[in-house]
Structure formats: structure tokens, C-alpha cells
Amino acid sequence: MSGTFVIRNQLGHYWGKSGVWVSGSRAGQVSCWAHRDEAINTLFELGSKDTELRGEVFEAETDGANPKNLEISEHAVPKAEDPTEPADTLENQGDTPT
């Protein structure tokens, strides 16, 4: 058995190659690491940006370059932030102070 390491969060989503969480229904979208320590480092970086994250690194079987037999999450994948929407700021939009 040849394996690869993947990251899964508490909702069953997998860290994707595009830098967002994916459901795992398309194995080609899931990020894979050849070495466990590389995946753990990535999980640590993700956890430092999102303190609510509870993730795990596990070894998955591979079919070519893609992981196989991934458990598909029943939870909806969170939407990626829209860069066209203004970010929440502490400053108000008007010219008058409040």
C-alpha cells in the first residue's frame, strides 16, 4: 500500500490544493503530502490563523497521485470569502465622526 498524508478538519472537510476546505468528493482537489511532518506543519499554520480549527493528519491510500477512499463530509463546505466585498473595519464610511 502506497500512502499520502491529508488534513481533515472537525467537520470532515479536507484541505484543498486551492487553499480552501473541500468536501473530499473530488480527490483531485485534496492537498496531499508525501511526508507526515510537512502535513503537520501545514496544519499548525492553519491552526494559527483559525483558533477554532480542530484538525488531524492521516495517511490515505493513493490511486496514482490522488488519495482514494476518502470519507465525504456530510457538512456543507464553508464559502470562501468574496474579495469584492468590503472587509469589516472599525472606521465608519461617512465623513462625520460618531
Rosetta blueprint (number, residue, H / E / L):
1 M L
2 S L
3 G E
4 T E
5 F E
6 V E
7 I E
8 R E
9 N E
10 Q L
11 L L
12 G L
13 H L
14 Y E
15 W E
16 G E
17 K L
18 S L
19 G L
20 V L
21 W E
22 V E
23 S L
24 G L
25 S L
26 R L
27 A H
28 G H
29 Q H
30 V E
31 S L
32 C L
33 W E
34 A L
35 H L
36 R H
37 D H
38 E H
39 A H
40 I H
41 N H
42 T H
43 L H
44 F H
45 E H
46 L H
47 G H
48 S H
49 K H
50 D L
51 T L
52 E L
53 L L
54 R L
55 G E
56 E E
57 V E
58 F E
59 E E
60 A E
61 E E
62 T E
63 D E
64 G L
65 A L
66 N E
67 P E
68 K L
69 N L
70 L L
71 E L
72 I L
73 S L
74 E L
75 H L
76 A L
77 V L
78 P L
79 K L
80 A L
81 E L
82 D L
83 P L
84 T L
85 E L
86 P L
87 A L
88 D L
89 T L
90 L L
91 E L
92 N L
93 Q L
94 G L
95 D L
96 T L
97 P L
98 T L
